[in-house]
Amino acid sequence: MSKKKQYTITLLAKGDIIQDLHYGIHARYWWKPRKFDQTSETSVKSNQICIKAIPYRMFMFINCCLNDENFAITILDNKQTHKLSFRCLCNGKDSGIQQSASAAINNTYKQVFRKNKTEYSGMVVMGFDDEIIINELLSDILFIPIFIRIDRILIVVSQIGISSHKGCYGAGPGFLSTLITKYKGKQSLFVQSIEDNCNLDVYDGDINQYHNEGITPDEIWKSINILNKFDGAALFGITNSYVQQELDKLRNNSITCTSNDWNDIDKLNIIFRQQIKTRKIASPFSDWSKLFKNWYEQNNTIIQFPNILFQIYSANYQFQEKELGACTAAMFRASGCINITPFTKKQHMIEFWTKAPDPLSDRDNLANLYKSGMLLLVEKKSSFQPDSEGEILWKSLQEALKANKRGSSGW
């Protein structure tokens, strides 16, 4: 019986978890589904299989010793496809940007040793079968996206949120899942989300081919007339037993309030720690209570987002998508605010939120202003300018060297 080859693998830098990548609509590419101990990590119910995953962390750096030579592998972001890419370096030899870890390591190995027949498994070389490395990559992860297989369909639940909405089985605002199947004869990305309503969007690349909203997942899936043998809640992933467990945990640990509680600084700080700090966002905001205090004291119940954030951020702070997305929205929702934006967020970066207990009047007034053309809107664009490929690689190397106590001489 053959034994697996053993390599000396070192995690030089664990890298970063990026909200938009690891928990956004392309999350399926940034996690490696792996089957673990059936009793603790895998749940099987009827024809649904739920599998845990390991993150490909941005700028993570692995060193693997092969034939007494040290090969360093890092992970970067392909800005065009939103997928990860790999790069391997050894003794001045460079694989360039590759689509898989195997391609990167084998490309560099052949340059170093001039051997065309030798092939290595990228996942093994990355340490994804090493329990110590896996535990380190997962050590600060609070929520692992859930991979659910129903027949030949892979559903990825990358965010969860709770509510008591009828027909949503406990899922609520903030819930996000995706699947890939054919739409008009072409493989497309189906994005399923829950905000005020349930949403279904179909993408061909970055182009939105279809959008629909409904009260329940079943309602919107019936309208598109695809995958009819499954109910909408199952396609959303909501009824999966493991997803239900995660929703129960969130429900039991969740703390919320209304605008009437905004004078309770202690409660606001608890919600802040729960919704923002636990997401590991490194940003220079100082006092969330100031935002809610000012909003509480103003007569107008509506605020415009992200403008309101300049009350707590420095004037020259460059917002990234993750601050403009799920994290701040989660903080607002937990504090009793309701999103009343009268247009899709695909085209505009502005959102409107109300603190009113009953949002109907604010929502109707805003919708009428939007229809009349009296709302000044800003086209959506990211203020984050990506580094060049060379700068990104240099940043990766610098981070790896800082994390490796031996320094560059230890390679």
QUISULPE-V215046 format. One record per residue. N is the residue number from 1. PHI is phi as a letter, one per 20 degrees, with the letter a starting at -180 (none if undefined). PSI is psi in radians with two decimals (none if undefined). NEAR is the number of other C-alpha atoms within 8 Angstrom. Layout:
N|PHI|PSI|NEAR / N|PHI|PSI|NEAR
This chain:
1|none|2.16|2 / 2|f|2.55|3 / 3|d|2.64|4 / 4|f|2.49|4 / 5|f|2.46|4 / 6|d|2.24|4 / 7|d|2.68|8 / 8|e|1.89|7 / 9|c|2.30|11 / 10|c|2.30|8 / 11|e|1.82|10 / 12|f|-0.68|12 / 13|b|2.23|12 / 14|f|-0.28|11 / 15|m|-2.97|9 / 16|d|2.62|8 / 17|e|2.12|8 / 18|d|2.11|10 / 19|g|-0.87|8 / 20|f|-0.53|9 / 21|e|-0.90|12 / 22|f|-0.34|14 / 23|c|0.22|12 / 24|e|-2.81|11 / 25|f|-0.24|12 / 26|d|0.36|11 / 27|g|-0.54|13 / 28|g|-0.46|8 / 29|e|-0.30|8 / 30|d|0.15|13 / 31|c|2.52|11 / 32|d|1.87|9 / 33|f|2.28|9 / 34|c|2.43|8 / 35|e|2.29|9 / 36|d|-2.73|8 / 37|g|2.11|7 / 38|g|-0.58|8 / 39|f|-0.46|6 / 40|d|-0.46|7 / 41|d|-0.23|10 / 42|c|2.29|13 / 43|d|2.34|12 / 44|c|2.20|8 / 45|b|2.11|8 / 46|l|-2.14|4 / 47|e|0.30|7 / 48|d|2.28|11 / 49|d|2.24|11 / 50|d|2.23|13 / 51|c|2.33|13 / 52|f|2.96|14 / 53|b|2.82|12 / 54|d|2.41|12 / 55|e|2.41|10 / 56|e|1.83|10 / 57|e|2.36|13 / 58|g|2.30|11 / 59|m|0.22|13 / 60|f|2.57|16 / 61|c|2.18|16 / 62|d|2.37|14 / 63|d|2.22|12 / 64|c|2.25|13 / 65|e|2.03|11 / 66|c|2.12|9 / 67|l|0.78|4 / 68|m|0.27|5 / 69|d|2.48|7 / 70|e|2.12|10 / 71|d|2.15|12 / 72|d|2.22|11 / 73|c|2.34|15 / 74|c|2.89|12 / 75|d|2.29|14 / 76|c|3.08|12 / 77|d|2.22|9 / 78|e|1.85|9 / 79|f|-0.47|6 / 80|f|-0.73|4 / 81|e|-0.20|6 / 82|m|0.23|9 / 83|e|2.85|10 / 84|e|2.77|12 / 85|c|2.83|13 / 86|c|2.63|14 / 87|b|2.39|16 / 88|c|2.39|14 / 89|c|2.49|12 / 90|a|2.14|12 / 91|l|0.74|5 / 92|n|-0.10|5 / 93|e|2.44|9 / 94|c|2.21|9 / 95|f|-0.32|12 / 96|m|-3.08|7 / 97|f|2.19|8 / 98|c|2.72|11 / 99|e|-0.23|9 / 100|b|2.74|9 / 101|f|-0.65|15 / 102|f|-0.78|11 / 103|f|-0.68|10 / 104|f|-0.87|18 / 105|f|-0.73|15 / 106|f|-0.59|11 / 107|f|-0.84|9 / 108|f|-0.68|14 / 109|g|-0.74|10 / 110|f|-0.54|11 / 111|f|-0.66|9 / 112|f|-0.81|9 / 113|d|-0.11|6 / 114|l|0.69|7 / 115|d|2.05|8 / 116|e|-0.31|5 / 117|e|-0.31|4 / 118|f|2.26|7 / 119|c|2.38|6 / 120|d|2.56|9 / 121|f|2.14|8 / 122|f|-0.67|12 / 123|f|-0.64|10 / 124|f|-0.81|9 / 125|f|-0.54|11 / 126|f|-0.17|11 / 127|n|0.34|12 / 128|e|0.08|11 / 129|d|0.26|7 / 130|d|2.02|7 / 131|f|-0.65|7 / 132|f|-0.77|6 / 133|f|-0.73|10 / 134|g|-0.80|12 / 135|f|-0.64|8 / 136|f|-0.71|8 / 137|f|-0.47|11 / 138|e|-0.04|9 / 139|f|-0.56|6 / 140|d|0.29|5 / 141|e|2.16|6 / 142|e|-0.51|6 / 143|b|2.16|4 / 144|e|2.14|8 / 145|g|2.50|12 / 146|d|2.16|13 / 147|e|2.10|13 / 148|c|2.23|14 / 149|d|2.12|11 / 150|d|1.93|10 / 151|l|-2.10|6 / 152|e|0.16|5 / 153|e|2.27|9 / 154|d|1.99|10 / 155|d|2.30|15 / 156|d|2.02|14 / 157|e|1.88|15 / 158|d|-0.27|15 / 159|b|2.63|11 / 160|c|2.66|13 / 161|b|2.79|11 / 162|c|2.70|13 / 163|a|3.12|8 / 164|d|0.39|9 / 165|g|2.27|9 / 166|f|2.32|6 / 167|n|-0.06|8 / 168|d|0.03|12 / 169|l|0.67|10 / 170|n|-0.25|10 / 171|f|2.66|15 / 172|b|-2.81|14 / 173|g|2.32|12 / 174|o|-0.23|13 / 175|f|2.36|15 / 176|b|2.28|14 / 177|b|2.80|15 / 178|c|2.74|13 / 179|b|2.83|12 / 180|c|2.17|11 / 181|b|3.12|10 / 182|f|2.43|8 / 183|c|2.10|8 / 184|l|0.72|4 / 185|n|0.09|5 / 186|c|2.39|7 / 187|g|2.20|9 / 188|c|2.79|12 / 189|e|2.11|12 / 190|e|2.06|12 / 191|d|2.12|14 / 192|d|2.15|12 / 193|b|2.80|12 / 194|c|2.14|13 / 195|c|-2.02|10 / 196|f|-0.63|6 / 197|c|3.04|9 / 198|e|2.40|14 / 199|c|2.52|15 / 200|c|2.10|14 / 201|c|2.46|12 / 202|d|2.24|13 / 203|d|2.41|13 / 204|d|1.75|10 / 205|m|-2.19|7 / 206|e|0.08|5 / 207|e|2.17|6 / 208|f|2.00|9 / 209|e|-0.37|8 / 210|b|2.46|8 / 211|b|2.39|9 / 212|b|2.61|8 / 213|c|2.63|9 / 214|b|3.01|10 / 215|f|-0.63|9 / 216|c|2.78|13 / 217|g|-0.67|14 / 218|g|-0.71|10 / 219|f|-0.81|10 / 220|f|-0.50|16 / 221|f|-0.55|13 / 222|f|-0.58|10 / 223|f|-0.48|6 / 224|e|-0.32|6 / 225|m|0.80|7 / 226|c|2.55|6 / 227|l|0.85|5 / 228|f|-0.37|8 / 229|f|-0.12|4 / 230|d|2.56|7 / 231|e|2.76|9 / 232|f|-0.67|13 / 233|f|-0.63|13 / 234|f|-0.69|10 / 235|f|-0.58|10 / 236|f|-0.42|12 / 237|n|0.03|13 / 238|f|-0.69|12 / 239|e|-0.05|9 / 240|g|2.43|12 / 241|f|-0.65|8 / 242|f|-0.68|9 / 243|f|-0.72|11 / 244|f|-0.65|11 / 245|f|-0.76|8 / 246|f|-0.67|9 / 247|f|-0.69|13 / 248|f|-0.75|8 / 249|f|-0.76|8 / 250|f|-0.71|10 / 251|f|-0.70|8 / 252|f|-0.51|6 / 253|d|-0.08|6 / 254|f|2.39|7 / 255|c|2.23|7 / 256|c|3.00|8 / 257|b|-3.13|11 / 258|d|3.05|11 / 259|f|-0.37|12 / 260|f|-0.28|6 / 261|e|0.10|8 / 262|f|-0.14|14 / 263|e|-0.15|6 / 264|e|1.58|7 / 265|f|-0.65|8 / 266|f|-0.74|6 / 267|f|-0.72|9 / 268|f|-0.68|11 / 269|f|-0.64|9 / 270|f|-0.78|9 / 271|f|-0.67|13 / 272|f|-0.83|11 / 273|f|-0.66|9 / 274|f|-0.72|9 / 275|e|-0.50|13 / 276|d|-1.00|12 / 277|f|-0.61|9 / 278|f|-0.22|9 / 279|e|0.06|8 / 280|m|0.72|6 / 281|e|2.14|7 / 282|e|1.82|4 / 283|b|2.70|4 / 284|e|0.53|6 / 285|f|2.64|8 / 286|d|-0.82|6 / 287|b|1.63|7 / 288|f|-0.51|9 / 289|f|-0.51|10 / 290|f|-0.72|9 / 291|g|-0.87|12 / 292|f|-0.54|9 / 293|f|-0.81|10 / 294|f|-0.71|8 / 295|f|-0.68|9 / 296|f|-0.66|9 / 297|e|-0.32|6 / 298|e|2.56|7 / 299|f|-0.65|5 / 300|f|2.25|5 / 301|e|-0.23|9 / 302|d|2.43|9 / 303|c|2.74|10 / 304|d|2.29|10 / 305|d|2.30|10 / 306|e|0.09|10 / 307|g|-0.66|6 / 308|f|-0.40|9 / 309|f|-0.33|9 / 310|f|-0.13|9 / 311|f|-0.43|8 / 312|c|-0.14|11 / 313|d|2.73|10 / 314|f|2.68|9 / 315|f|-0.52|5 / 316|e|0.18|4 / 317|f|2.32|6 / 318|e|1.91|6 / 319|f|2.47|8 / 320|d|2.88|9 / 321|g|-0.61|9 / 322|f|-0.56|10 / 323|f|-0.47|9 / 324|e|0.02|11 / 325|d|-2.22|8 / 326|f|-0.60|9 / 327|f|-0.86|12 / 328|f|-0.68|11 / 329|g|-0.69|8 / 330|f|-0.70|10 / 331|f|-0.77|12 / 332|f|-0.82|10 / 333|f|-0.76|9 / 334|f|-0.34|12 / 335|e|0.19|13 / 336|n|0.19|12 / 337|e|2.74|13 / 338|c|2.32|10 / 339|f|2.09|9 / 340|d|0.42|12 / 341|g|2.20|11 / 342|e|0.25|8 / 343|b|2.89|4 / 344|f|2.56|7 / 345|e|0.03|8 / 346|f|-0.56|6 / 347|d|-0.43|7 / 348|c|2.51|10 / 349|e|-0.19|12 / 350|f|2.47|11 / 351|c|2.70|11 / 352|c|2.31|11 / 353|c|2.60|13 / 354|c|2.59|13 / 355|e|-0.04|12 / 356|f|2.34|9 / 357|g|-0.63|7 / 358|d|1.87|5 / 359|e|-0.05|11 / 360|g|-0.79|6 / 361|f|-0.81|7 / 362|f|-0.73|11 / 363|f|-0.76|11 / 364|f|-0.74|8 / 365|f|-0.74|8 / 366|f|-0.70|11 / 367|f|-0.70|10 / 368|f|-0.70|8 / 369|f|-0.70|10 / 370|f|-0.77|10 / 371|f|-0.55|7 / 372|e|-0.08|6 / 373|m|0.35|7 / 374|e|0.00|7 / 375|e|2.23|6 / 376|e|2.06|5 / 377|d|2.61|6 / 378|d|2.27|7 / 379|f|2.46|7 / 380|f|2.21|9 / 381|b|2.69|5 / 382|e|2.37|7 / 383|e|-0.11|7 / 384|e|2.09|8 / 385|e|2.01|5 / 386|f|2.56|4 / 387|f|2.79|7 / 388|f|2.88|6 / 389|g|-0.73|6 / 390|f|-0.71|7 / 391|f|-0.66|8 / 392|f|-0.78|10 / 393|f|-0.74|9 / 394|f|-0.71|8 / 395|f|-0.72|8 / 396|f|-0.79|12 / 397|f|-0.74|9 / 398|f|-0.75|8 / 399|f|-0.66|10 / 400|f|-0.72|12 / 401|f|-0.64|11 / 402|f|-0.64|8 / 403|f|-0.40|8 / 404|e|1.90|9 / 405|f|-0.42|6 / 406|f|-0.29|7 / 407|m|-2.97|9 / 408|f|-0.48|6 / 409|f|-0.23|5 / 410|e|-0.04|5 / 411|e|none|6
